[in-house]
Each structure stands twice: as C-alpha cells, then as structure tokens.
Amino acid sequence: MTTTVRSSGNLLADRRFAWAEAAFADGDPAAAADLAAQVLELAADYAPAWLLLGRAKLGLGEETAAQQAFIEALRADPADELGAALHLARLEGPHGEGATAAMSPDYVRGLFDGYAARFDTHLTDALAYRGPQLIMAALARAGGLPRFSRVVDLGCGTGLMGAAIRPYADELVGCDLSPGMVRQAQAKTIYDRLHVADLVAHMQQLARQSCDLLLAADVLVYIGDLAPLFDAAARAQPTGGLFAFTVQRPLDGADTGAPGEAVLGADLRYAHGEPYLRRRLVEAGFEVCLVDEASTRLDRGEPVPGLVVVARRR
C-alpha cells in the first residue's frame, strides 16, 4: 500500500521524482538517491522526495544520512501523512522513544483511502487474507457463536469482518479512520451504523457496558501501545463480553524490546508477542480464553506470523 503522492508544484521535479521512484523500485538505491537529491534542488520542501531520499540512503547503508532525510520529511510534512516518523522509529530500534508511538492518523487515513477501491480484491486474492475466518473459528472454539445483541467492528475497513459476523449480530456497528473504506462498507449494506473515527477515541465514547462483542481483524498492527484500546474495550463491555482480534507476532528470535513494547517491523506494522498481550488484557480486566498461532495473510508469498486472540470481560 502507498499513500497518494501530491505534486511538488514543479513539473520537472515531478518528472524526476517519478524516475527516482522507478529506480528505487528497480533495486537501484544509488540512482534513486541521486534523482531524489535533484528533485530537492528544484523543490526543497517536497516531503515525498525527502522520504524517498531517506529510504534510498538506508538501502545504501548510510543510516545517518537516512535519518536526516526522514527528519526533513517530517519537517516538511508535520502531519506525517507519509509516515516519516515510523522510519525514524525503525532507525532508533525497539528501545527507542518512538518504537511504540502511535502512527499518524493522517498516515493511516491516507494509506487506506488510496487502497479502498482495490482493497477486497488485493487482500483476498493476492494476499490470501483470512482474518475474519480465523476470528470466527476462534470464537466458535472459545464457547460457540450465539446471537450477540451489539457487535462493534473496530477498523471495519470495507466490511469483510462485518459480512462474516452479520448472521450472529442483532446490531452491527463499524468504525474506521478511513472515509474511503467506510464508503466501501456502506455500499455493502452490512452495518446498521458506520462511523469515521479513531478507534480508541470511538471506544472511549461508547456507553459503558454497551456491546457484548468487539472485533478487530488485522487492525492492531497499526497501534503500538495497546493499553489505551484494551482499557476502553473493557469499559465498553459487560461481564462476559467477548473481545476477539488478530495481531502479527514478532519473528522467531527477534528482539521484542523492553517489557510493554511492541516491535515495529520493516513493513511498518507493529508486532505484539503473546506475553505482552496476556499481560495487557489482564491489566485491563479481561480473562484470556484463547491465543492461537495463525497467519492472516501472505507477504511475498510467505505466511506472516500472527496470533488470533479471544478474551472475556471479567
């Protein structure tokens, strides 16, 4: 997925930036870095060129130069629509201050708005995505699939999870940060209500004990520190309410950082280990019913290590 790149306002700079992107995609970071530098001579505040320069310098092993380029990208784009802060966090390592910082809402929104129209086809066909199927099977193993009076689908996207749970929900509510994704979900007429909102903020606005099932399919990979979300989820559920979700897990042997940290991977997604999830859920007021290893999707043809989790509100 890529965000939509705006014009620099200089036709020559835009053309050279396109060449720089092509060079980087072809595996030539040296040429990409040289072309990106030429773009910046013409448009010094063009954030996409700074970001590409940083990525190219990183590909050349020049970490100091890459870091400076990412800092310049962030200066040129304070809302961080391009995710420069994530690249800086990767350079800091798992113990750095930015390792579990929240992703910029503008970055996540832009990422999925640009992806919405082809989301279903790409995810299910190219990436063999099966998050909803894994969650439904996990719910069945954790105690069956009764009727739920009110289900909230966090990060609902285009409605793949919603379609799976709809037969078991009296009321189905969806929430997503991306207006483009919500429009795709609306067209399917699956949900009773849909909201364009930040997940944690939306959860914090829900009435206390108002939903008996919360779902988050392949969503928590965009959140480093899960404690605020888990706390809000516990507040929104009655005793016995279920919370089911998927996460990526750290690669075997990867440095999982200090206790309480997630791992920001090269794919700019967060991975969360089982000990971290269990501890945070218990602290929030949940009982862990099930944690199974499962892969929700492929990446370059290989299964992405993950976990499917079901927890019950105590």
C-alpha positions in Angstrom: 0.0 0.0 0.0 1.2 3.5 -0.8 -0.2 6.9 0.0 -1.2 9.2 -2.8 1.8 11.4 -3.6 0.9 15.1 -4.3 2.6 17.2 -6.9 5.6 19.3 -5.9 4.3 22.2 -8.0 7.2 21.9 -10.4 6.7 19.7 -13.5 10.4 19.0 -13.9 10.7 18.0 -10.2 7.7 15.7 -10.5 9.1 14.0 -13.5 12.5 13.4 -11.8 10.7 12.2 -8.7 8.9 9.6 -10.9 12.2 8.5 -12.2 13.6 8.3 -8.7 10.7 6.1 -7.6 11.2 3.8 -10.6 14.9 3.5 -9.8 14.2 2.6 -6.2 11.6 0.0 -7.3 14.1 -1.5 -9.7 16.6 -2.0 -6.8 18.9 0.9 -7.6 19.1 3.0 -4.4 22.1 4.9 -5.6 20.3 6.2 -8.7 17.2 6.9 -6.6 19.2 8.9 -4.1 20.8 10.9 -6.8 17.5 11.7 -8.5 15.7 12.5 -5.3 18.5 15.0 -4.5 17.9 16.6 -7.9 14.2 16.9 -7.1 15.1 18.6 -3.8 17.3 21.2 -5.6 14.1 22.2 -7.5 11.6 21.8 -4.6 13.4 21.9 -1.3 10.3 21.3 0.8 8.9 18.4 -1.1 8.3 15.8 1.6 7.9 12.7 -0.7 11.4 13.4 -2.1 12.9 13.7 1.4 11.2 10.4 2.3 12.5 8.6 -0.8 16.0 10.0 -0.2 15.9 8.6 3.3 14.8 5.2 2.1 17.4 5.2 -0.7 20.2 6.2 1.8 19.0 3.4 4.1 19.3 1.0 1.2 22.9 2.1 0.7 23.7 1.6 4.4 24.0 5.3 5.1 21.9 5.4 8.3 23.0 8.9 9.4 22.1 10.4 6.1 18.8 8.5 6.0 17.9 9.7 9.5 18.5 13.3 8.5 16.3 12.9 5.3 13.5 11.4 7.4 13.7 14.4 9.8 13.5 16.8 6.9 10.5 14.9 5.5 8.8 15.3 8.9 9.6 19.0 9.0 8.1 19.4 5.5 5.0 17.4 6.4 4.3 17.9 10.2 1.1 15.9 9.9 3.2 13.0 8.7 1.0 11.8 6.0 3.9 9.8 4.6 4.9 8.0 7.8 8.4 9.5 8.2 8.2 9.1 12.0 7.9 5.3 11.5 11.1 5.2 9.5 12.8 7.2 12.2 11.5 4.8 14.8 12.9 1.9 12.9 16.3 3.5 13.0 16.0 4.1 16.7 15.4 0.3 17.3 12.9 -1.4 19.6 14.1 0.5 22.7 13.8 4.0 21.1 11.3 6.6 22.2 9.3 6.3 19.0 9.2 2.5 18.9 5.6 2.2 20.1 4.4 5.8 19.4 1.0 6.0 17.7 1.0 6.1 13.9 0.0 9.5 12.5 -3.8 9.4 11.8 -3.1 11.2 8.5 -0.7 8.5 7.5 -3.2 5.6 8.3 -6.0 7.5 6.7 -4.1 8.2 3.5 -2.8 4.7 3.3 -6.3 3.2 3.3 -8.1 5.9 1.4 -5.7 5.2 -1.5 -6.3 1.5 -1.1 -10.0 1.3 -0.6 -11.2 0.7 -4.2 -9.0 -2.4 -4.7 -8.8 -3.5 -1.0 -11.1 -6.5 -1.2 -9.6 -8.0 -4.4 -6.0 -7.4 -3.5 -6.3 -8.6 0.1 -8.3 -11.8 -0.6 -6.7 -12.7 -4.0 -3.1 -11.5 -3.8 -2.5 -11.8 -0.1 -4.8 -14.7 0.7 -6.3 -12.8 3.6 -8.3 -14.8 6.1 -8.6 -12.8 9.2 -12.4 -12.9 9.5 -12.4 -16.7 9.1 -9.8 -17.1 11.8 -11.7 -14.9 14.2 -15.0 -16.7 13.6 -13.3 -20.1 14.1 -11.6 -18.8 17.3 -15.0 -17.6 18.7 -16.5 -21.0 18.0 -13.7 -22.7 19.8 -13.9 -20.3 22.7 -17.5 -21.1 23.5 -19.6 -21.1 20.4 -21.3 -18.5 18.3 -24.5 -17.3 20.0 -26.5 -14.3 18.9 -24.8 -11.1 20.0 -27.0 -8.1 20.9 -24.5 -5.5 19.8 -21.3 -6.0 17.9 -18.7 -3.3 17.2 -16.2 -4.0 14.4 -13.1 -1.9 15.1 -11.2 -0.9 11.9 -14.0 -2.3 9.9 -12.4 -1.5 6.5 -14.6 -2.5 3.6 -16.7 -4.9 5.7 -15.0 -8.3 5.3 -15.3 -9.0 9.1 -18.8 -7.5 9.2 -20.0 -9.8 6.5 -18.7 -12.8 8.5 -20.3 -11.8 11.8 -23.6 -10.3 10.4 -25.7 -13.5 10.8 -24.9 -13.6 14.5 -25.4 -9.9 15.3 -28.7 -8.2 16.2 -26.9 -4.8 15.8 -23.7 -4.4 13.9 -21.6 -1.1 14.2 -18.5 -0.4 12.2 -15.7 2.1 12.8 -12.8 3.1 10.7 -10.4 6.0 10.4 -10.6 6.0 6.5 -13.6 7.7 4.9 -12.7 5.7 1.7 -13.0 2.4 3.5 -16.3 3.4 5.2 -17.8 4.3 1.8 -16.9 0.9 0.5 -18.5 -0.7 3.6 -21.7 1.4 3.3 -22.2 0.2 -0.3 -22.4 -3.4 1.1 -25.3 -2.5 3.4 -23.9 -4.9 6.1 -23.8 -2.5 9.1 -26.6 -0.8 11.0 -24.3 2.1 11.7 -20.9 3.2 10.5 -18.5 5.9 11.9 -15.4 7.6 10.6 -13.3 7.9 13.7 -10.1 7.0 15.5 -10.6 3.6 17.2 -9.6 4.5 20.7 -11.5 7.8 20.6 -14.6 6.0 19.4 -14.3 3.3 22.0 -14.0 5.9 24.7 -17.2 7.5 23.6 -19.2 4.2 23.7 -21.7 3.9 26.6 -20.4 1.8 29.4 -21.2 -1.9 29.0 -22.9 -1.2 25.7 -21.5 -4.0 23.4 -21.2 -7.8 24.0 -18.7 -8.5 21.2 -15.8 -6.4 20.0 -13.8 -7.4 16.9 -10.5 -6.1 15.4 -9.4 -8.1 12.4 -5.8 -7.2 11.3 -6.2 -3.7 12.8 -4.0 -3.7 15.9 -0.9 -3.9 13.7 -1.3 -0.1 13.3 -1.2 0.5 17.1 2.0 0.2 19.1 0.8 0.6 22.7 -2.5 -1.4 23.1 -3.2 -0.4 26.7 -5.5 2.5 25.9 -7.5 0.4 23.5 -7.8 -2.5 25.8 -8.8 -0.2 28.7 -11.5 1.4 26.5 -12.7 -2.0 25.3 -13.1 -3.2 28.9 -15.2 -0.1 29.8 -17.5 -0.7 26.8 -18.2 -4.4 27.7 -20.4 -6.1 30.3 -19.1 -9.0 32.3 -18.9 -11.9 29.9 -18.5 -9.7 26.8 -16.0 -11.1 24.2 -13.2 -9.3 22.5 -11.6 -11.1 19.5 -8.8 -9.9 17.4 -5.7 -10.8 15.3 -2.2 -9.4 15.5 1.2 -10.0 13.9 3.7 -11.6 16.3 7.4 -10.9 16.4 9.5 -13.1 14.2 11.2 -16.0 16.0 14.4 -14.7 17.6 13.5 -11.1 17.0 14.3 -8.5 19.7 11.0 -7.9 21.3 12.2 -4.9 23.2 11.7 -3.9 26.8 8.5 -5.1 28.6 5.5 -3.3 27.3 6.9 -2.6 23.9 5.7 -3.7 20.5 8.1 -4.3 17.6 7.9 -2.1 14.6 8.7 -4.3 11.6 10.3 -3.5 8.2 6.7 -3.5 6.8 5.9 -0.6 9.2 3.4 -2.7 11.1 3.6 -3.5 14.8 4.0 -7.0 16.0 2.9 -8.0 19.5 4.0 -11.0 21.4 1.8 -13.3 23.5 3.2 -12.4 26.9 2.6 -8.7 26.2 -1.0 -9.4 25.0 -1.8 -11.5 28.0 -0.4 -9.0 30.5 -2.2 -6.0 28.9 -5.5 -7.8 28.7 -5.4 -9.0 32.3 -4.5 -5.4 33.4 -7.5 -4.1 31.5 -9.9 -6.5 33.1 -10.1 -9.4 30.7 -9.7 -13.1 31.0 -7.8 -14.7 28.2 -9.8 -17.5 26.7 -7.7 -18.4 23.7 -4.4 -17.5 22.0 -3.5 -19.4 18.8 -0.8 -19.0 16.3 -2.3 -18.2 12.9 -1.3 -16.2 9.8 -3.9 -13.8 8.4 -2.2 -13.1 5.1 0.8 -13.7 2.9 3.7 -11.3 2.3 5.8 -12.0 -0.8 4.2 -15.4 -0.9 5.1 -16.3 2.7 2.7 -16.5 5.7 3.0 -13.6 8.1 3.4 -14.9 11.7 0.4 -13.9 13.7 -1.9 -14.7 16.6 -5.7 -14.9 17.0 -6.9 -14.0 20.4 -10.3 -14.2 22.2 -10.7 -12.6 25.7 -13.7 -12.4 28.0 -14.5 -9.4 30.2 -14.3 -10.3 33.9 
